[in-house]
Structures are given as C-alpha cells and as structure tokens.
Amino acid sequence: MPIDETRAFKPINIALLTISDTRTAADDTSGDLLAGLIKAKGHRLITRAIERDDVGALVSRLNNWIDDTQIDAIISTGGTGLTGRDITPEALDRVKEKDIPGFGELFRWLSYQTIGTSTVQSRACAVLSRGTYIFALPGSNGAVKDGWNGILNEQLDSRNRPCNFIELMPRLREK
C-alpha cells in the first residue's frame, strides 16, 4: 500500500505489554525489538510492562491502560499460542467492544510465508475497546517482525492510503 508523502505523519502513544511467566526485562527480546520498531517509526512508547499469564491480572492491566487517555494503542507480545498458559485472546475477549478479525487473518497469511503451516497455531488477534486499539502478537521475534513490518507499520501510519487505523481514531468512541 502506498504511503502518501504529501501528508503529515501523526505519531500516536503506544503501550507495550509482554505477556509471559518466564521473561524479564533482561531477556525480553521480542519486547525490545517491538519497542525499537515503535520508536523508529516515530511513535511514542508511553509505557511498557511484563505481565504474567493470568487472565485476571492481564484484564486489570488492559483496563487501566484502556482508561488512560494518553494511550492510543496497546501492542502485546506473547500468550497467543495453544498451551494451557496462553490466555491473551481470552483476556482480550473480556475487554473488547469490537473484534478486528482482518488483523489475525492477515497476520497468519504473512506468517505462513515465513513459517509455513505452523502459523495455524497462532491466535494473533486485535480488538477495539473504549476507543483504544489492542493488537496481540505472538511472543517470538519473527512474529513481532511479521506483525509490525507486514501490518502495523502501515496501518499505524496516518499517511497510508487508501485508509489506516489513525484516521479512524477521532471517531472510535461514536455511538
């Protein structure tokens, strides 16, 4: 999709959440990668945290960030697989108002080109909640690259044509 260079880039405020029982700030490579991509694009990384694989704790964190008027979007990494501890989509179900099904569909299509049929094990997804976008990526560095480079880099760019997530932001809370 083309970027219209005649239009102004509008940075947004992003919160980054790593969901893991094992990762720490010292070894959160996918979170570090995503933080670097967010900043390199020109967006503002407002806050960053690591949350354990616990639905209640994750829902609480998400609700706090959704209610923070300084946060436009939340991007998470981790917890989107099939194991018993992978609960990110279930937590998003508790806070969402609307699904963004095309995000997960496109993510798996892009991922297929990298990892083949193993992509069927991903439950990458996106939702809208009270005017805040939430994008849930798998926890691998490759998945972060696929999600950012293949979708979010363009859709979080106000210059992307024919449309993008940014231009919808003023109307997300309409009833």
Residue pairs with C-beta under 8 A, 6 or more apart in sequence:
1 154
1 160
1 161
1 162
2 160
2 161
3 154
3 157
3 159
3 160
3 161
4 159
4 160
4 161
5 159
7 158
7 159
8 158
8 159
9 42
9 157
9 158
9 159
10 158
10 166
11 42
11 43
11 44
12 43
12 44
12 72
12 73
12 156
12 166
12 169
13 43
13 44
13 46
13 70
13 71
13 72
13 73
14 38
14 43
14 44
14 45
14 46
14 71
14 72
14 73
14 74
14 75
15 45
15 46
15 47
15 48
15 49
15 65
15 68
15 71
15 73
15 74
15 75
16 31
16 34
16 35
16 38
16 45
16 47
16 48
16 49
16 74
16 75
16 76
16 77
17 48
17 49
17 50
17 51
17 61
17 62
17 65
17 74
17 75
17 76
17 77
18 28
18 30
18 31
18 48
18 49
18 50
18 51
18 76
18 77
18 78
18 139
19 50
19 51
19 52
19 53
19 58
19 76
19 77
19 78
19 79
19 87
19 88
19 139
20 28
20 50
20 52
20 53
20 78
20 79
20 139
21 52
21 53
21 85
23 31
23 50
23 78
23 139
24 50
25 50
28 50
29 141
30 77
30 78
30 137
30 139
30 140
30 141
30 143
30 144
31 48
31 50
31 77
33 141
33 144
33 145
34 75
34 77
34 137
34 144
34 148
35 45
35 48
37 144
37 148
37 149
37 153
38 45
38 75
39 45
41 153
41 156
41 157
43 156
46 70
46 71
47 65
47 71
49 61
51 57
51 58
51 61
53 78
53 79
53 85
53 86
53 87
54 87
55 87
55 90
55 91
55 94
58 79
58 87
58 88
58 91
59 91
59 94
59 95
62 74
62 91
62 92
62 95
62 129
62 134
63 95
65 71
65 74
65 132
66 74
66 95
66 129
66 130
66 132
66 134
67 130
71 132
72 132
72 133
72 169
73 132
73 133
73 134
73 135
73 156
73 165
74 132
74 133
74 134
74 135
75 134
75 135
75 137
75 152
76 88
76 134
76 135
76 136
76 137
77 137
77 138
77 139
77 143
77 144
78 88
78 137
78 138
78 139
79 85
79 86
79 87
79 88
79 91
79 136
79 139
80 86
80 88
80 89
80 122
80 123
80 124
80 125
80 136
80 137
80 138
80 139
81 121
81 122
81 123
81 138
82 121
82 123
86 123
88 123
88 125
88 136
89 123
89 125
89 136
92 125
92 127
92 134
92 136
95 127
95 129
95 134
96 127
96 128
96 129
96 134
97 127
97 128
97 129
97 130
98 127
98 128
99 125
99 126
99 127
99 128
100 125
100 126
100 127
100 128
100 133
101 125
103 124
103 125
103 126
103 135
103 151
104 122
104 123
104 124
104 125
104 126
106 150
106 151
107 122
107 124
107 137
107 143
107 146
107 147
107 150
107 151
108 119
108 120
108 122
108 124
110 146
110 147
110 150
110 151
111 119
111 122
111 124
111 142
111 143
111 146
112 119
114 142
114 146
115 142
122 138
122 143
123 136
124 136
124 137
124 138
124 143
124 147
125 136
126 133
126 134
126 135
126 136
127 133
127 134
128 134
128 172
130 173
131 169
131 172
131 173
132 172
133 165
135 147
135 152
137 143
137 144
137 147
137 148
138 144
138 147
154 160
154 164
155 164
155 165
156 164
156 165
156 166
157 164
157 166
158 164
158 166
158 167
